[in-house]
Amino acid sequence: MSDLDKAIAQLRACRPIPEAQVRELCHKARELLIEEGNVVTVSAPVTICGDIHGQFHDLMELFRVGGDVPDTNYLFMGDFVDRGFYSLESFLLLLCLKVRYPDRMTLIRGNHESRQITTVYGFYDECIRKYGSANVWRYCCDIFDYLALGAIVLGASNTMSPGVEPVDDETEIEVCDQNGSIMSRFPRRRPDDSSQDQIQSPGGTAMDKTGPPGSGASGSSGGSVGNPAGAVLCVHGGLSPLVDTVDKIRLIDRKQEVPHEGAMCDLLWSDPDEIDGWGLSPRGAGFLFGADIVKVFNHRNDLSLIARAHQLVMEGFKEMFDASIVTVWSAPNYCYRWEKKCVLGTAVATVCVVFSRHVWETQQKRWRYWSHDGGRYAS
C-alpha cells in the first residue's frame, strides 16, 4: 500500500494525517491542479455534489450511496470546509482522492475556499485545534487558489448508467432513500417548444449563440436555450454581469485569494432569484440574477443547464426558471440544527445529483438523484 493509499485509509477513518504528510499532499495536488484550466471538462456519467461544509459522515454516506471512487466519477462544487466539525478530514480526503484518481474526482472552488472566510467560519480554528499551529491551514489555503472555477459536463444529456431501468414517460424526477429505494416520483417542467425558437437579450435584441453544440465554447452553433444536446455548466454560486460566455471564465486569473468584487467573486457568491435582470445581493458580494439572465447565458453558450450549489435548500434539490438552473445541496442536518425541519418539513435532504441518470426522451429531461434523512454525528 502506497503512502497515499495509507493516508486515504486514515482519513476515511476520520483521523487527521500528520502535518508533514499534509504538506506533501498539497505539493502534489498543486502540481496537478496548476495544469487544469479555470473550467474543467468532464464527461458523463458523473455524480455532481453540492456543499459539504465539513460534514464528514455525510460525505462518507454520499460515497456509500453514490458509489466509491474510482468506481464513480465525482464533481464537487465547492464549500468543502467551515461550519462542520470535520472540515480538515473532509477536504483532505477529497484532495487525496483527487491526487490518487485525478480523472475521477473534480473539485471546483466555493466561496468558503478563502483565507478571509475560513478565519471566521471555523476552518482556521479547527486547524489550530487539531495541529497546534496554522501551518496546515496555510497549506490548504494555497491549494484553494488553484482550484478550478467551474466545469463543463459533456454527454450528460444522453447518458444512462448500466442496469438502470427506464421509468414511465411521465416520470421525470425520482427521489430515493439511502438504500436507493424510490420514495416518490414527480414530473419536471420544461419550457414550451415554441419558446425555444428564439431568445432575446434583456435589452430586447435577438441573441446569437456561440459555441459548438453542447460544448460551452466559442464558435458557431445552432443550439437553443435548454438544448437537450447541450453541455451542463457547473459553478459554485452563479453568473456575473462581467461574464457572458464560458470562454470569459477561462480568462480569469484564478490563482489568488477570492477578491471582494469582480467576475471571480461573482461566480462564487451570486444567487438566482425571482427578479428581472441583475440585482444587489444581500450577501454583500456577488449579485442576484433572474430567469432572463440565465436563459440568455444558456442560449449563448449552448448549455442545457447550469448546476450550482451555495444555497441551503431544504429538499436538497431545487430547480428554477423552467429547469434552466438547479441548486444542489449536499449537507443534510446543516450545522447540526436542521434535522427536525428536514425530516418533518421535507422528509429528505439531497446527497447528490447523478448525471449518469440524465436522459432525454421526447424532449423531456429525466433526473434521478439519491437522498437521505440527515447525518449521524457524535458531538
N, C-alpha and C positions, 0 to 999 in steps of 0.2 A: 504494500500500500504506500503510495507516494505521500509526501508531507501535505500536499494539498488535499488529498482524499482524507487524511487523518484530521485536518482542520475542518473539513466539511462534516465528518462524523462527530467531532467535538461540538461544533456549532449546532448540529441537529439535536444534540442533547441539551441545548440551551446553556452551554458553558463557554464563556469567552476564551479566545485563544490568546497566547502570550503577546505582549506588545511588540516584540521583535518580529513575530510572525505576521502581525497586522501590517507592520512597516513593509515587509517583503511582499505581502499580498497586494498592498496598494501600489507598490512599484510595478508589479506585474500587470495589474489592472490598468495603470496609467499607460503603459506601453501598448496595451490592447485598445483602449478607448481613444487614444490620440489618433489612431488610424481610422476611426469611424467619423463619418460626416455628421453635420448637425441633424440631418434627417436620415435615419437608418431605414433601409429597405428590408422588409420581412415578407416571406412567402407564407401563405396559409397552407395547412392549418396552423393556427396559433391561438393560444389562450391569453386573453387580454385582461389585465387586472388593474384595479384602481388603488387608492391609498391603502397602505399597510399600517403606518404610524406606530411602529414598534410593537404591534400585537403578534408576537412570535407564534403563539399557539394557534392563532387563526391562520397564519401563514402556513404552518405545518398541516392544518386541516385542509387548506386550499390544495396543497400538494397531494394530500391523501385522496381528495375527491377528484381533482382535475387530472391527476397523473403526475408522477415524479419526473424530474429531469434526469436523463436526457430523453426519456420516452415521450414527453410532452414538450412542445415548443411554447415558451412563455414570453410575454411582453408586459412589463410593469411600468405603469405611467407615473411613477414618482411618489413623493411623500412616503419614503421608507421609514423615516425617523420622526422623533418628537411625540410627546403626549403618552405613548405607550411605555410599558415598563422594560421592554426588551428591544430598544432601537438598535443597540450595538449588535446583538446576536442576529437580528433580522437583516440588517444591512450587510453585515459581514458574510452571512450565509449566502445572500443573493450575489454578493461580489465574488465569493469563492466559486459559485456555480457559473457565473459569467466567465471567469478565467478558465475554469475546467471545461465548460461546454459553450464556447463563445457563440456558436451558431444556433444554440437552443435557448439562449437567455438574452433578452434585450431589456436594457434599463434606460429609461429616459428621466430627465430631471424634473422634480417638482419644486414648488416654491419653498418648501421646507429644507431642501438641499442647499442651504445657505448658512454662512457663518453668523449673520445677524439673527436670523430666525432661530437657529438651534441654540443660541445662547439664552434665549427667552423661554423656549417651549420644551426644554428638558434634555435634549441630546448631549449638550455640553456638560450639564450636571451629572448625567449618567456616566459619561466617560471619566470624569473626575472621581466619582464614587467607586467605579469598578477597577480603575487603573492607578488612581492616586496622582495623576497629572493630566494635562491637556494634550499630551503628545498624540494619542490615538485620535482625539477629536480633530487635530490639525491634519493628520494623515487622511482621514475621511473627507474633510472639507476640501482638501486638494483634489481628491477624486471627484467630488461633486462638480468641480469646474470642468471636468472632461466628459461628463455625461451628455448624451445627445439631447436635443431639444424636442425631437419628435420622431415619428416613424411612419412610413407608408407601408400598409399591408396590401400586397398584391395577390390576386387569385382568391380573395375571401368570398367573392360573390358566387362562385360556382364550385365550392369545395364541400365535400361531405365525408366525414370520418368513416372508416370501415366499420361495419357492424351496427351503424345507426339506421334504424328503420324509418322511412318517411312516415309522417303523420298525415291526417286528412287535410284536404286543400284549404279548409277554413282556419286551421290552427297555425298561428304564426309565431307564438312565443310559448315555451313550456317552462314552468318553474318547478325545479326539482329539489328534493331534500338532500341531506348529506350522503344518503345511500344511492342517489341517482334516481329515486322513485319520483314519478310525476305527481306533483301536488295540485297543480292547476294548469289550465290552458286558457289562453285568451287571444283574440285577434290583434294584429298590429296594423295600424292605419297607414295607408300610403296615399300620396297625392294623386289626384286625378291625372290620367294620361294627358288630357288637354292642357294641363298647367305646365307640362314639361316641354312643350314645343318651343317656347322662347321665354327667356327670363330677362328682366330689366334690372339695371343697377339702381341703387337708392335714388339716384338723380333722375331716373326715368328713361334712360337711354338703353337700347338693346346691348347686351353684353356679348363679347366674343369669348369663345372658350379657348383655353390654352392647355396643352399637354397631350401627348399621345394617349389614346383611350385607356383609362384606368391606371395611368401612371403617376398622376400628380406632378408631372414635369412640364417643362416648357415645350412649345411646339404647336403644331396644328392639330385640331381634334374635332371630332364630330360627336362628342358626348353630349349629355344633357344632365340637368340637375337631378340628383337621385339616380344617376346612371347605374343600372344593375351590373354593368361590366366595369364600373369604376373602382378606384382604389379606396381604401379607408385610411384617413389621416388620424393618427393618434398624437395628442398633445396633452400636457398635464392640465392646463387651465382653459385656454380658448384662443380666440383670434385677436388680432391687433389692427388698428387703423393704419399702421405703417407697413402691414404685410398683406398684399392682395394675391400673392402667388406662393406656392410651396418653395419655388426657387429662391425667393427672398429670405426665407428661413435659413436656407443653406448658406447665405452670405453673412449671417450674423457672426460676430466674434464671441463664441460661447465660453471661451476659456477664461472666465473671470467670475468674481462674486456677482450675484444677481443684482443688477442695477435697480435704482428706485423708479425708473421710468424708461420708456423706450420699448422697442419690439420684443426684446428678450424678456423683459419684465412682464409685458402684456401676455405673452404666450403661457407664462407660468401662473399668472394671477387673475386673468379675466374670467367672466362667467356669462353664460347665456341668460337672457331674461325676456319677459313678455313686453318688449318695447320695440319701437321703430328705430333703426339706425344704431348709433352709439350713445352710451350714457356713462356718467361718472359712477365708479364702483364704490360702494360703502366700505370696502376693504381698505381704501386709501391707496391702492395700487392696481394697475390694470384698468379694464373697462367692463361695462355691461354691453352686450350686443344682442340684437334682435334677429328674428327669423329672416328678414330681408338680407342681412349681412351674411348669414350662414348660407343661404341659398345661392347668393351671388358667388361666394367663395367656392362652394362646391361645384357650381356650374363652370366657373372659370378654370378650375383645376381638374375638372373631370373626375370628381370624387363621388362616391355613392354615399358617404357618411363621414362624419367626424366623431371619433370616440375620445372622451376626455374623462378626467377624474375630478379632484379638487373640492367637490361639494358633497356634504353628507346628504344622502337620500335614504329615507328610512326603508324603502323597499330594496335598496341596494342597486337599483337599475331604473333609470328614468329617460324616456325618450321625449324630445321636444321638436317643435317646428316640423310637423309631418314626417317625423322619423329621419330628419336630416342631421341630427346630432343626438348623441346618447351620453349620459353620465353614468359611470361605473364606480361603485364604492365597495371596497373590499375589507373594511374594518368594522365588523359587527360588534355590538356591545361597545360602541365607541367610547373611549375614555373610561370604560367600565361603569358607565352611568346610564346607558340606554337599553339595557336588556329588557326591562318590562315593556317599554314603549315599542321596541322592535317585535317582541313576541306577541303582545296583545294588539298592537296597532296594525302591524303588517305581517305578522307571523314569521317572516324570514328576513334575512339580510344577505345580499348577494356576495358570493365569493368571487366569481369571475364571469366574463362573457367569453364564449368559446366560438371563435370564428370558423372552427372546423365544422360547425353545425350550421353554417351561414350559407343558405342556398336560395336561389331564385327559381320560382316556378310560376308561370303565367303572370309575370310582373309582380309577384308577391314575395316579400322577403320573410324568411323564417329564421327565428333565433332559438337557440337552446342554451340555457345557462343554469348553473348549479347554485343552490342557496343552502344556507344552514342557519340555525337558530341562535347564533352567538357563541362566543368563545368561553372556555372554562379556564379560569385563572386561579392561581394561588397568590394571595397578596403577600 
